[in-house]
Every structure is written in C-alpha cells, then in structure tokens.
Amino acid sequence: MTRGLLIALTVAALLIAAMWALQRKLIYFPDASPVPSALQLFTRAEDVTLTTSDGLELGAWYVPPVGASREMTVLVANGNAGNRADRALLASDLADAGFATLLFDYRGYGGNPGEPSEKGLALDVRAAYRHLVEERRVPHERLLYFGESLGTGVVTELATEYPPAGMLLRSPFVDLASLGARHYPFLPVRLLLRDRFPVAESVARVDVPTTVVYGTADTIVPPDHSERVADAARGPVERVALPGVGHNDAVMFGGATIVDATVALAERALRAP
C-alpha cells in the first residue's frame, strides 16, 4: 500500500507540474500563419497595424460599412482559436448591416509576434481600442464591444476601464477557473491557473446595455455559465439562447442571428440615457 500510494502521489505531482508548465497550451490555440490582406477578402477594407504599449506590432483589418452607415463601430475580440481570417464572414455581415468593424489578432495569432496570456491580451485589445478612439475618432457612445468565448473575458475587462455603448458577449463563461474545474474536475485548477478572465465579476462593474448569446448544446462553455454571466450583468441585459446550437457551429460566426442581435444591441445603446 505504501508503494502504491507513493506511485499515486508521484503521478499526481507530475500531472500538476505538467499543468502548471503547459496550461497556456490548453487555453490558447492560435493559428500563427499569416493572414491575407484585407482587400483579398473584402471589397472595401484596410490593413491596419496596431502597436501595443509593450512594443508589439499586431495585424488588424478595418472593415467599413456597406451602403447606409449606422455610425456604430464594432470592436471584435476573438475566441481562443484560429485567427481573424476565421471571422471575415462576421465582419462582412456586419458591414452589410451598416456597421464598421475592427478585426485584430492577439499576440501569437495570425503571424503576430509574442505569446498569448491574459495580461498580454489586455494590452492587445487596448491597442485596438486606441486605434478606434484616437486615430478614427470613434466616440465611446458609438462603440460596441463584441467578445467571442475567450474574447468575452478580454472585452469585459476592457469595459471596466473604457465602457462602450454596449457589449455583445457570445458564449461567455463565469471565469476561466470555474470553466476549467468543470472540464478537469480531477485537477486543482483554481489553485494552479495563472490566467483568470473573470467575466461575471467584470460585467457586474459595467453599466451598459449587454446582450448574451449562447447555444443550448454548447459543451465547451456550458449554457449555465452564460446564464450566470447574464444574471451578473449590471446593465440592462438581453439573452439570446440558440436551441441545439454548439460552441463552434456556423451560426456563431456570422449570419442573421448574430447580426440581428448586434443590430438590436445598437438600437438599445442609442436609446440608453
């Protein structure tokens, strides 16, 4: 029994050490390959270079509205996988609906330098925010944040310092530790996790119109996580539950459902006092 216990403890220690060392490999799944120029994917768009406060240069696309403009700009924070090319349909659909959109890649994604981390992504989204408000002169009352999965942690943290006109949170989770504990119940995730992304805690501090979109068949971010984020929101919140939809289903990356939710959020934001 003593030897068996020793083996079990050794295996557990090795698992914990591996999780500590490799945990960011379990959080971030970047497609590091370079992306095409904006004009290869959009009729009208611009390639943009964002400079972070720690000196990194990040690639981005600015996609203007097609036809009549709503005079609202959407800042998109991606999820943890792929790169901005995977969100081209979303930007195109938002442009058709009259929105300007900024798509950018985090450090380590889409050919960008650096390695992703919670602190790093916070610097990256601030570079995107500065581009819009300082270079393009977008007032905060005309700016919407769109966070996708992990990106909900990125935009809600940004909103605690720079509140937008409204936020759309697609598949948000309460916080990364709670989500990790759900998926890895046999590991002391809460003790070991370095990147936290406390979404529910952040939305409780931001009094802006908020829309929470989630799929009822999501096995990556369980629906109850998104519901709890909606419950925590300080500002007026609308829930858009998509029956039978999973985390990475096509409907989550563009199309009428997401666009309609964004249009409704913009209209609520413009009516807000």
C-alpha positions in Angstrom: 0.0 0.0 0.0 2.8 2.4 0.8 4.4 1.8 -2.6 1.1 2.2 -4.4 0.4 5.4 -2.5 3.8 6.7 -3.4 3.2 5.9 -7.1 -0.2 7.6 -7.0 1.3 10.7 -5.4 4.1 10.8 -7.9 1.7 10.6 -10.8 -0.5 13.3 -9.3 2.6 15.5 -8.8 3.7 15.0 -12.4 0.2 15.9 -13.6 0.1 19.1 -11.5 3.6 20.1 -12.7 2.7 19.4 -16.3 -0.5 21.5 -15.9 1.4 24.4 -14.4 4.0 24.3 -17.2 1.7 23.7 -20.1 -1.6 25.3 -19.0 -1.5 28.0 -21.6 -1.2 25.3 -24.3 -4.6 24.1 -23.0 -6.1 27.7 -23.2 -4.8 29.2 -26.3 -4.9 27.5 -29.8 -3.5 30.1 -32.2 -3.3 29.7 -35.9 0.0 31.5 -36.2 0.1 31.5 -40.0 0.0 34.9 -41.8 -3.4 36.1 -42.9 -4.2 37.6 -46.4 -4.5 41.3 -46.9 -7.9 42.8 -46.2 -8.7 43.5 -49.9 -8.3 39.8 -50.7 -11.4 39.1 -48.6 -13.4 42.4 -48.6 -14.4 44.8 -51.3 -13.6 47.7 -49.1 -11.3 47.3 -46.1 -7.9 48.4 -44.8 -4.9 46.6 -43.4 -4.1 48.1 -40.0 -1.1 47.8 -37.7 -1.7 48.1 -34.0 1.1 48.9 -31.6 0.8 47.7 -28.1 2.2 49.5 -25.0 4.9 46.8 -24.7 6.1 47.4 -28.2 4.4 44.6 -30.3 3.0 45.2 -33.7 -0.3 43.4 -34.4 -2.1 42.9 -37.6 -5.7 44.0 -38.0 -8.4 44.8 -40.5 -10.7 47.8 -40.5 -13.9 46.9 -42.5 -16.2 49.9 -43.2 -19.9 49.7 -43.6 -21.5 48.9 -47.0 -24.2 51.3 -48.0 -26.0 53.3 -45.3 -24.0 53.5 -42.2 -25.4 53.0 -38.7 -22.5 55.2 -37.4 -21.6 52.4 -35.0 -18.3 50.6 -34.9 -17.8 47.1 -33.6 -14.6 46.0 -31.9 -14.3 42.2 -32.1 -12.3 40.2 -29.6 -11.8 36.7 -31.0 -12.0 33.4 -29.1 -9.0 31.3 -28.3 -8.5 29.5 -31.6 -7.7 30.3 -35.2 -7.1 33.9 -36.4 -9.0 36.9 -37.8 -9.5 35.2 -41.2 -12.0 32.9 -39.5 -14.1 36.0 -38.6 -14.2 37.5 -42.0 -17.8 36.4 -42.6 -18.8 38.1 -39.4 -17.2 41.4 -40.4 -18.7 41.1 -43.9 -22.2 40.5 -42.5 -21.8 43.4 -40.0 -20.7 45.7 -42.9 -23.7 44.7 -44.9 -25.8 45.7 -41.9 -24.2 49.1 -41.7 -21.5 48.6 -39.1 -17.8 49.4 -39.3 -15.8 46.6 -37.7 -12.2 46.2 -36.4 -10.9 42.6 -36.5 -7.5 42.1 -34.9 -5.3 39.2 -33.9 -3.8 38.8 -30.4 -0.1 38.3 -29.9 0.9 34.9 -31.2 -2.0 34.7 -33.6 -2.2 35.4 -37.3 1.6 35.9 -37.8 1.9 38.3 -34.8 4.9 38.2 -32.5 4.6 37.3 -28.8 2.9 34.6 -26.8 -0.7 34.9 -25.6 -1.6 35.4 -21.9 -4.3 37.2 -20.0 -2.1 40.2 -19.4 -0.9 40.3 -23.0 -4.4 40.1 -24.5 -5.4 43.0 -22.3 -2.6 45.1 -23.8 -3.6 43.9 -27.3 -7.3 45.0 -27.0 -6.2 48.3 -25.6 -4.1 48.9 -28.8 -7.2 48.1 -30.8 -9.3 50.5 -28.7 -6.8 53.3 -29.0 -6.8 52.9 -32.8 -10.5 53.4 -32.9 -10.9 56.3 -30.5 -7.6 58.1 -31.2 -7.0 57.5 -34.9 -10.5 57.0 -36.2 -12.2 59.3 -33.7 -14.9 56.9 -32.7 -16.7 58.2 -29.6 -17.4 55.7 -26.9 -21.2 56.2 -27.4 -20.8 54.8 -30.9 -18.6 51.9 -30.0 -19.8 48.3 -29.4 -17.6 45.5 -28.0 -18.2 42.0 -29.4 -16.5 39.3 -27.4 -16.4 35.7 -28.6 -15.9 33.0 -25.9 -12.4 33.8 -24.5 -12.8 37.2 -26.0 -15.7 37.9 -23.6 -13.0 38.0 -20.9 -11.0 40.4 -23.0 -13.7 42.9 -23.7 -15.4 42.8 -20.3 -12.0 43.6 -18.7 -11.5 46.5 -21.2 -15.0 47.7 -20.4 -14.2 48.1 -16.7 -11.7 50.9 -17.7 -13.2 52.1 -21.0 -17.0 51.5 -21.1 -18.5 51.2 -24.6 -22.0 52.0 -25.7 -22.9 48.3 -25.4 -21.4 44.8 -25.3 -22.4 41.6 -27.1 -21.0 38.5 -25.3 -21.0 35.3 -27.3 -20.7 32.2 -25.2 -19.4 33.9 -22.1 -18.2 31.9 -19.1 -18.2 32.9 -15.4 -14.4 32.8 -15.1 -11.7 30.6 -16.6 -11.1 28.8 -13.3 -14.7 27.7 -12.9 -14.8 26.6 -16.5 -11.5 24.7 -16.1 -12.8 23.0 -13.0 -15.8 21.8 -15.0 -13.7 20.2 -17.6 -10.8 19.0 -15.4 -12.5 18.1 -12.1 -9.6 15.8 -11.1 -7.1 18.7 -11.1 -6.7 21.6 -8.6 -7.4 24.1 -11.4 -8.4 27.0 -9.1 -5.0 26.8 -7.3 -2.9 26.5 -10.4 -4.5 28.7 -13.1 -2.5 31.8 -14.0 -4.9 33.4 -16.4 -8.3 34.0 -14.9 -10.6 36.1 -17.2 -13.3 36.9 -14.5 -16.1 37.7 -16.9 -19.0 37.7 -14.4 -17.1 39.8 -12.0 -16.3 42.3 -14.7 -19.8 42.6 -16.2 -21.1 43.3 -12.6 -19.0 46.5 -12.7 -20.1 47.8 -16.2 -23.4 49.6 -16.5 -24.1 49.4 -20.3 -26.6 47.5 -22.4 -25.4 43.9 -22.8 -26.5 41.0 -25.0 -25.6 37.4 -24.1 -25.7 34.9 -26.9 -25.2 31.2 -26.3 -26.1 27.8 -27.6 -28.1 25.4 -25.5 -26.0 22.5 -26.8 -22.6 24.1 -26.1 -20.3 21.5 -24.5 -17.3 23.8 -24.3 -18.9 26.7 -22.4 -22.0 25.1 -20.7 -25.2 27.2 -21.1 -25.4 27.7 -17.3 -22.2 29.7 -17.4 -23.6 32.1 -20.0 -26.8 32.4 -18.0 -24.8 33.2 -14.8 -22.9 35.9 -16.7 -26.3 37.4 -17.9 -27.5 37.3 -14.3 -24.4 39.2 -13.1 -24.6 42.0 -15.6 -25.0 45.4 -14.0 -26.5 47.0 -17.1 -29.7 46.0 -18.9 -29.3 42.6 -20.4 -30.9 40.6 -23.2 -30.4 36.8 -23.6 -30.4 35.2 -27.0 -30.5 31.4 -26.4 -30.0 29.3 -29.6 -31.7 25.9 -29.2 -29.5 23.0 -30.2 -26.5 25.1 -31.2 -23.0 24.2 -30.2 -20.0 26.3 -29.4 -18.4 26.3 -32.9 -21.5 25.9 -35.1 -21.6 28.1 -38.1 -24.4 30.3 -36.8 -22.0 31.6 -34.2 -19.6 33.1 -36.7 -21.9 35.2 -38.8 -25.4 35.2 -40.4 -28.7 36.7 -39.5 -28.9 35.6 -35.9 -25.7 37.3 -34.8 -26.3 40.3 -37.0 -29.8 40.8 -35.7 -28.6 40.6 -32.1 -25.9 43.2 -32.9 -28.5 45.5 -34.5 -30.8 45.2 -31.6 -28.0 46.0 -29.2 -27.0 49.0 -31.2 -30.6 50.3 -31.1 -30.7 49.7 -27.3 -27.4 51.5 -26.9 -28.6 54.6 -28.8 -31.7 54.8 -26.7 -29.8 54.4 -23.4 -29.6 57.6 -21.3 
